[in-house]
């Protein structure tokens, strides 16, 4: 039976299928690869007419690696369509906060720096996975960036940082250019909404700021007498004395030492801390 002949109804976590014309119940089988002989093919024109070409493209890229078959589900397509709508709302929000001239060399505060880091990390990750044809992972990186920008946009409402507009402009430009190869129609609309000149498809590809990819803080496991007891987060360039003080201030370490003074603290740079009590 063709998919167009079936109506799906959802009741809580359960799904029921019925014949569109007769209303007769239909048994829902397992998910299988599309095949004409099984009458389970989906006409791409119907999907594009209902949801648009960008939604169809985004779903196919997000579903699985290129070497595996795409399992087409109506729920998956609807999820991709919801993301299309979410992107438009996000870009509309960013356009209100962004400066059209982009990064102007101003000094960025904590939120601005976080915005730039999220954008450049996503850019680096997408570039890396595109080279390996891991398009589903590229989609995942873009989802993560959308989540980060949405969160940072909300947090920035109560923050007064002079360079926030530049940070949002730069991040918006990168976000749209990452979208462009996968959802070109939506990307061009977003590009125009952000006030950027020309077309996103013709704009120079953004350059990664490698300095933004380096974490300023690291988390090290802490062992006491050979057993892991805690983790400590310190600045990447913290000296021995600073790391020792941070470790000894941890409640878990103090309990494990049972009131005994440390005989030796061994710090393996950027790897692990061993406390000998």
C-alpha positions as CSV (number, residue, x, y, z in Angstrom):
1,X,0.0,0.0,0.0
2,X,1.4,3.4,-1.0
3,X,2.2,5.9,1.8
4,X,-0.3,8.3,0.4
5,X,-3.1,5.8,1.1
6,X,-2.3,5.7,4.8
7,X,-3.3,8.0,7.6
8,X,-1.3,7.9,10.8
9,X,-2.8,8.8,14.1
10,X,-0.8,9.2,17.3
11,X,-2.2,8.5,20.8
12,X,0.4,9.1,23.4
13,X,3.4,6.9,22.6
14,X,1.4,4.6,20.3
15,X,0.7,5.0,16.6
16,X,-2.2,3.6,14.6
17,X,-2.6,3.5,10.8
18,X,-5.8,3.6,8.8
19,X,-6.7,3.5,5.1
20,X,-7.5,7.0,3.9
21,X,-10.5,6.1,1.8
22,X,-12.1,3.2,3.7
23,X,-11.0,4.0,7.3
24,X,-10.0,0.3,7.7
25,X,-7.2,-0.3,10.2
26,X,-3.7,-1.1,8.8
27,X,-1.0,-3.0,10.6
28,X,2.2,-1.0,11.0
29,X,5.2,-3.1,10.0
30,X,8.9,-2.6,10.4
31,X,10.9,0.2,8.7
32,X,12.3,-0.9,5.4
33,X,14.3,0.5,2.5
34,X,12.1,2.1,-0.1
35,X,11.2,-0.1,-3.0
36,X,8.6,0.0,-5.8
37,X,7.9,-3.7,-5.3
38,X,7.0,-3.0,-1.7
39,X,4.8,0.0,-2.6
40,X,6.6,2.1,0.1
41,X,8.1,4.8,-2.1
42,X,7.7,8.5,-1.4
43,X,7.4,11.0,-4.2
44,X,10.0,13.7,-3.6
45,X,7.7,16.2,-5.3
46,X,5.1,15.6,-2.6
47,X,7.6,16.2,0.1
48,X,9.0,19.4,-1.6
49,X,5.5,20.7,-2.2
50,X,4.5,20.2,1.5
51,X,7.8,21.2,3.2
52,X,10.1,22.8,0.7
53,X,13.3,21.6,-1.0
54,X,15.5,22.8,1.9
55,X,13.6,20.7,4.4
56,X,14.0,17.6,2.2
57,X,17.7,18.2,1.7
58,X,18.3,18.9,5.4
59,X,16.5,15.7,6.4
60,X,18.4,13.5,4.0
61,X,21.8,14.9,5.1
62,X,21.0,14.6,8.8
63,X,19.6,11.1,8.7
64,X,22.7,9.0,8.1
65,X,26.2,8.9,6.6
66,X,26.2,8.8,2.8
67,X,27.2,5.1,2.7
68,X,24.0,4.1,4.5
69,X,20.4,4.1,3.2
70,X,18.2,6.9,4.4
71,X,15.2,5.8,6.4
72,X,12.4,8.1,5.5
73,X,9.9,8.9,8.2
74,X,7.2,11.6,8.3
75,X,8.3,12.5,11.8
76,X,11.9,13.0,10.6
77,X,10.8,15.3,7.9
78,X,8.6,17.3,10.2
79,X,11.5,17.6,12.6
80,X,13.6,19.0,9.8
81,X,10.8,21.5,9.0
82,X,10.6,22.6,12.6
83,X,14.4,23.3,12.5
84,X,13.9,25.4,9.4
85,X,11.4,27.5,11.2
86,X,13.6,27.7,14.3
87,X,16.5,29.0,12.1
88,X,14.4,31.8,10.8
89,X,13.4,32.8,14.3
90,X,17.0,32.7,15.5
91,X,18.3,34.8,12.6
92,X,15.5,37.3,13.2
93,X,16.7,37.6,16.8
94,X,20.3,37.8,15.8
95,X,19.6,40.5,13.2
96,X,18.2,42.7,15.9
97,X,21.3,42.4,18.0
98,X,24.0,42.4,15.3
99,X,26.0,45.2,13.7
100,X,26.1,44.9,9.9
101,X,29.7,45.8,9.7
102,X,30.7,42.6,11.7
103,X,33.8,42.4,13.8
104,X,35.3,45.9,14.2
105,X,38.2,45.1,16.4
106,X,36.5,46.0,19.7
107,X,37.4,44.2,22.9
108,X,35.0,41.4,23.6
109,X,33.6,40.6,27.0
110,X,32.7,37.1,28.4
111,X,29.5,36.7,26.4
112,X,30.9,38.1,23.2
113,X,33.9,35.9,23.5
114,X,31.6,32.9,24.1
115,X,29.6,33.8,21.0
116,X,32.7,33.9,18.9
117,X,34.1,30.7,20.3
118,X,30.9,28.8,19.6
119,X,30.8,30.1,16.0
120,X,34.5,29.3,15.2
121,X,34.4,25.9,16.8
122,X,31.4,25.0,14.7
123,X,33.1,26.3,11.6
124,X,36.2,24.2,12.3
125,X,34.1,21.1,13.0
126,X,32.0,21.5,9.9
127,X,35.1,22.1,7.7
128,X,36.7,18.9,9.1
129,X,33.7,16.7,8.6
130,X,32.9,18.0,5.1
131,X,36.3,16.9,4.0
132,X,35.4,13.4,5.3
133,X,31.9,13.5,3.7
134,X,30.3,13.2,7.2
135,X,27.4,15.4,6.4
136,X,25.2,14.1,9.2
137,X,27.9,15.2,11.7
138,X,28.0,18.6,10.0
139,X,24.3,18.9,10.6
140,X,24.8,18.0,14.3
141,X,27.5,20.7,14.6
142,X,25.0,23.3,13.2
143,X,22.3,22.1,15.6
144,X,24.8,22.7,18.5
145,X,25.7,26.1,17.2
146,X,22.0,27.1,16.9
147,X,21.5,25.9,20.5
148,X,24.5,27.9,21.7
149,X,23.5,31.1,19.9
150,X,20.0,30.9,21.2
151,X,21.2,30.5,24.8
152,X,23.8,33.2,24.5
153,X,21.3,35.6,22.9
154,X,19.0,35.1,25.9
155,X,21.8,35.6,28.4
156,X,23.0,38.7,26.6
157,X,19.7,40.6,27.3
158,X,20.9,41.5,30.8
159,X,24.5,42.2,29.8
160,X,26.1,45.5,28.7
161,X,29.0,44.7,26.5
162,X,29.9,47.2,23.8
163,X,31.1,44.6,21.3
164,X,28.1,42.2,21.5
165,X,26.7,43.5,18.2
166,X,29.9,42.7,16.4
167,X,30.0,39.2,18.0
168,X,26.5,38.5,17.0
169,X,27.1,39.7,13.4
170,X,30.2,37.6,13.0
171,X,28.5,34.5,14.5
172,X,25.3,35.1,12.3
173,X,27.4,35.3,9.2
174,X,29.3,32.1,10.0
175,X,26.0,30.3,11.0
176,X,24.3,31.2,7.7
177,X,27.4,30.3,5.6
178,X,27.4,26.9,7.3
179,X,23.8,26.4,6.4
180,X,24.2,27.6,2.8
181,X,25.4,24.4,1.2
182,X,22.7,22.4,2.8
183,X,19.7,24.8,2.8
184,X,20.6,27.4,0.1
185,X,17.2,29.0,-0.2
186,X,16.7,29.6,3.5
187,X,20.4,30.7,3.8
188,X,19.9,33.5,1.2
189,X,16.8,34.7,3.0
190,X,18.7,34.8,6.3
191,X,21.6,36.5,4.6
192,X,19.4,39.3,3.5
193,X,17.6,39.5,6.8
194,X,21.0,40.0,8.5
195,X,21.7,42.9,6.2
196,X,24.8,41.4,4.5
197,X,25.5,42.5,0.9
198,X,25.3,40.2,-2.1
199,X,24.6,36.5,-1.9
200,X,25.7,34.0,0.7
201,X,26.7,31.6,-2.0
202,X,29.2,34.2,-3.5
203,X,30.6,35.4,-0.2
204,X,34.2,34.5,0.7
205,X,34.3,31.5,3.1
206,X,35.0,32.6,6.7
207,X,38.5,32.0,8.1
208,X,38.8,30.1,11.4
209,X,40.4,32.1,14.3
210,X,42.4,29.2,15.7
211,X,43.0,31.1,19.0
212,X,39.3,30.7,19.8
213,X,39.6,26.9,19.5
214,X,41.9,26.7,22.5
215,X,40.3,26.1,25.9
216,X,41.6,28.5,28.6
217,X,40.6,26.0,31.3
218,X,41.3,22.3,31.6
219,X,39.8,19.6,33.9
220,X,42.3,17.1,35.5
221,X,41.5,13.9,37.3
222,X,42.8,13.8,40.9
223,X,44.0,10.6,42.5
224,X,44.7,10.1,46.2
225,X,47.0,7.2,46.9
226,X,46.4,5.7,43.5
227,X,42.5,6.0,43.5
228,X,40.6,8.6,41.6
229,X,38.7,10.8,44.0
230,X,37.7,14.0,42.1
231,X,38.3,16.3,39.2
232,X,39.8,19.8,39.4
233,X,39.3,22.6,36.9
234,X,42.2,25.1,36.6
235,X,43.5,27.5,34.0
236,X,45.5,25.8,31.3
237,X,48.6,27.7,32.2
238,X,48.2,27.4,36.0
239,X,51.5,26.8,37.9
240,X,52.2,23.9,40.3
241,X,51.4,25.9,43.4
242,X,48.0,27.0,42.1
243,X,47.1,23.4,41.0
244,X,48.1,22.0,44.4
245,X,46.0,24.6,46.3
246,X,43.0,23.9,44.1
247,X,43.3,20.1,44.6
248,X,43.8,20.3,48.4
249,X,40.7,22.5,48.7
250,X,38.4,19.8,47.3
251,X,36.2,18.1,49.9
252,X,36.5,14.7,48.2
253,X,40.3,14.9,48.4
254,X,40.2,16.0,52.1
255,X,37.9,13.1,52.9
256,X,40.2,10.6,51.1
257,X,43.2,11.9,53.0
258,X,41.5,11.3,56.3
259,X,43.1,14.3,58.0
260,X,46.6,13.2,57.0
261,X,49.0,15.8,55.5
262,X,50.1,15.3,51.9
263,X,53.5,13.7,51.6
264,X,53.8,14.5,47.9
265,X,51.7,16.0,45.1
266,X,52.6,14.9,41.6
267,X,51.3,17.0,38.8
268,X,51.6,15.6,35.3
269,X,51.0,18.7,33.2
270,X,47.6,18.8,31.5
271,X,47.1,15.1,32.3
272,X,46.6,14.1,36.0
273,X,47.3,15.0,39.6
274,X,48.4,12.4,42.2
275,X,48.3,13.1,45.9
276,X,50.2,10.8,48.2
277,X,49.0,11.0,51.8
